[in-house]
Amino acid sequence: MISFWYWARIGWLFLHLLLVALVCTYETSWLVGKQLTIIPKVSAHFRNDVDKVPETLTGPNLPPDNVFRQVLNTYTNIAGIEVGYGYFAPNISETHALVFELRYPDGHLEYEAPLVSSHDGQLRLTSLIEQIGRTQSDPWRNELIRRLARSTWQRQPQALSIRGFFGAVTPPTLTAYKSGKNEHIFSCQYIYDFTLALRKGGGR
């Protein structure tokens, strides 16, 4: 006789794979809708129909204090499947970028992007920046950028202040890429100014 725990593990595995599939579908349809792939443009009506099921089950439109959304977000974050799995593989996206402007005592400026030491960490950082760009919560976006700025300041303690520029990156079209043009256009959406209090663990 097969034990209860056997079926429980089978059920948990099914739920996990279902969440992966839903995230894949949601991510892929979002990328196709933004015309960030070589797939021909699809109608808004068709894209909305495709998005409807994963959006309902993954809960991105639910209130932040919704219990179902909190539990689901906690599990998907712990499992590492919350974002970045379009096309059923990690998606190293270049649709958003974050650049810090560091001002030093002698007045000169330096520009630096957030850095991590490992390849795996870089993948997670890229997914995080993509998540920052897509969130509708201003407090959440502000907190994530503040933490990244503090990490940058720890590596550059001589800097007097940091200004963060966050925005969208538009890749070249397929036609432009084929003609040899590989320029990415940065459109700044948010600017953040951080003071010395941030380096000491305070606010901005």
N, C-alpha and C positions, 0 to 999 in steps of 0.2 A: 504493500500500500504506500503510495506516494505521500510524503508528509506535507503538512500545512506550510512549513518553511520553504519547501521546494517551490510550491506554487507562488508563495509570497515573493521569492527572488525572481521568478519568471515575470510576475506582474510588475515588479519594480523595474526590471530590465525593459519591459515593453513601454512603461511610462517614460523612462529616460530616453529611449530611442524615438518615441513620439515627440518629445520636446525638442530633440535635435532636429527632427524632420520639420517641425513647425518653425523653428528659428531659421533653418536653411531656406524654407519657402518664403518666409517674411523678408529675409535679407536679400534673396535673389530677386524677388519682385520689386523691392525698393530700388535696387541697382538698375534693373531694367527700366523702371519708371523714370529714373533720373538720366537715362540714356548714357550710362557709364559702361556699357558693354557693346559688343558688335552686333547684338540682337536688334533687328529692326524695331522701330518705335511701335508700341502697342497703344491701343485706345485707353483713355482714362477709365471708361466703364469696365473694360475687361480687367484692368489692373486692380480696380476697386473690388471686383468679384473675387479675384485671386487672393487679395489681402484680407478679405473679410473673415475667413475661418481662422488663420493664424493670429490675427489681431484679437479676435474674440477669446481664443484659448490662452494666449500669452499675456493678455491683460495690459498692454501699454497705454490704453485709454482709460483705465480705471483710476479712481482717486488714489493719491499716494498712500493714504491711510487704510486702503482696502486690505483686509487680511489675506485674501486669495493672492493679490498682487505681491504683498510682502513675502509670503511663503514661497511663491514661485520665483521671485527675484532672488531670494536668499539661496534657494537650491541651484538655480541656473548659474549664479555667480560662483558658488562653491565648486560646481562641476565644470566651470569654465566654458559653458555653452551659451552664455547670454548674448553674445554679439560676435560678429566677425566670421560667420560660417556660411556665407553665400557660396553657392556652387558646391556645397557639401565639402568644403575645405576652408582653412583659415583665409580670410580675405584681407590682404595687406592693402588697405585703402589709402588713396592719396586725395580724398575729397575734402579734407580739412587739415589745417596746419596751425601750430602754435610756435611763436618765436618770441624770445625774451630779449629786450634791449637793456643792457647793463651799463650803468653810468658809474665811472670811477672818480676818485678824488681829483685827479689831474684834468678832468673834464672830458676825456675821450670815451667813446661808446664802443661796445662790443655786442654782437648779436649771436645768440646761441639758442638752439632748439633743445628740448628736454632729452636727456641721455640716459641710457641704461647700459649695463656692462655685458649682458649676454644676448645671444640671438633670440632666445625664447622670450626674454624680457622685452626686446624691441618689438616683437610681434604683439605682446600684450599692451605695450605702450601705444602702438599704432591703433589697435582696437579701442583703447581708452580714449584717444583723441577723437576717433570717429564717433564714439558714444557721446562725448562732450558736445560735438557739433550737432547731434541729432536730438539731444534732450530738450524738452520744453520747460524744464525747471531752472529758472535763473539761480536760485540759491545753490542747487546741486552743481551747476556749471561753475559758479563762482568758487565753490569750495574745492573742486577738483583742480582748477587752474591755480588757486592759492597754494595747494599742496605741491604742485609741480614747480611753482615759483620758489617755494621754500627749499625744495631739493636742489634747485639750481643755485640758490644763494649759499647753501652749505658747501658747494663745490667752488664757489667764487666769493669768499667772505670779504674780499677787499672792496667789493662793489658798494656804492652808497645807496643806490636805488635800482629797482627793476620795473620795467614797463613791459607788459605782456600784450602781444597782438595775436588775436585768434580770428580765424576766418576760413572761408571756403577756397578750395583750390580747384580750378577748372582745367582738366587735362586737355590736350589737343584732340581735335576730332580725328576720326579714322582717316579721313581724306588728307588732313594736314600731316598726320603721322607718316602716311605712305609717301608724302612728298618730302620727307626729311625734317619737318618741323616738330620739335619735341618740347615746346615751351609750355610751361604751366603758369596760369594766371592766378595770382593771389588776390582775393577780395576781402579786406579786413571787415569784420563784423562787430568785434568787441575789443575794447582797450582797457587794460587794468594797470593801475599804478600801485606799487607795493613799497612800503617804507621799511625802515630798520626794525620796527616792531615785529615784522613778519619773521625776520631771521631769529629773533629771540622767542618765537612761538606765539606771538600775539597776532593781532589783526593786520589789515592792510591800511 
